[in-house]
Amino acid sequence: MVGAVIVGWGTALPDRIVTNADLEAVLDTSDEWITERTGIKERRVGGTTAGLAVAAGARALERAGLHGSDIDQVLLATTTPDRMIPSTASDVQHALGIEGGALDLNAACSGFVYGLVHAHGLIALGARRVLLIGSETLSRVTDWHDRNTAILFADGAGAVVLEATAGTGQLLGWDLGSDGSARDLLYADIGGYLQMDGREVFRRAVRATVDSARRSLERAGIRPSDVALAVPHQANIRIIDAACQRLGIPMERTATVLHATGNTSSASIPLALVDAIERGRLHRGDLVLLVGFGAGMSWASAVIRWEADT
């Protein structure tokens, strides 16, 4: 039996910071209103999806002590590719000197966890190492005059390197799903801006997060009280708080960065995960719950046992 473990990680954020005060100048909103309803104080804007992905990927490779030539596959989770054709992963592959396969994966804000599960499958089938990246430039598809979306979305990237290991590896349980009938609740047409039914997305997001997390926990054979750290998609602090309350996981055991990053879709979970690592919140043997939801409506969760030395 061959499993996989995370051996490297890295993030990248644009230099430009857009604060709530900046948005007050152009929108009918306020710092108090945004903070109360979302938990977001500022967000990063700028760069390209490939550029951010390359920067995060390079840091993950450096942390793992590896080079591009050591990677068999690039999985780039993104909803904002730089071009229609070819995949943005091809640009990342070339920039990092990777000779293996490369593809984009679009499962919206659930994309990183989708990619994590698929990476484990590739390694189980014979790949040695997979570079998984979540990278987004949502500012390019955000209408900055629409206060329903402009206050939420931002840019960034996070990456991990997964490596083959003997035995079962780190993945203990997972759940992936989608309800295409809800596709019109959150979408962006080609060439258009993000459109969102915020109230309905909120309602469905909490339910999807809780239900998916419970399925993964059950398949892993553990209880919420066993989870050392929950790493949810960073969409809205009220969604995170409501979901964690229903799961019975206190916010003290939950990783959040959206106050400083905004909603970065498929990049949000790795950004929060790496932040937790750098703050010393993860230790070898800890059980980690990763859970996301997004347009589609998609959802995804995974329980892993952390095996890396942080």
QUIURHU-V533945 format. One line per field, one symbol per residue. ss: DSSP state (H for helix, E for strand, L for the rest). A space follows every 10 residues. Layout:
ss=???
This chain:
ss=LEEEEEEEEE EELLLEEEEH HHHHLLLLLL HHHHHHHHLL LEEEELLLHH HHHHHHHHHH HHHHLLLHHH LLEEEEELLL LLLLLLLHHH HHHHHHLLLL EEEEELLHHH HHHHHHHHHH HHHHLLLLEE EEEEEEEHHH HLLLLLHHHH LLELEEEEEE EEEEEELLLL EEEEEEEELH HHHHHEELLL LLLLEELHHH HHHHHHHHHH HHHHHHHHHH LLLHHHLLEE EELLLLHHHH HHHHHHHLLL HHHEELLHHH HLELHHHHHH HHHHHHHHLL LLLLLLEEEE EEEELLLEEE EEEEELLLLL
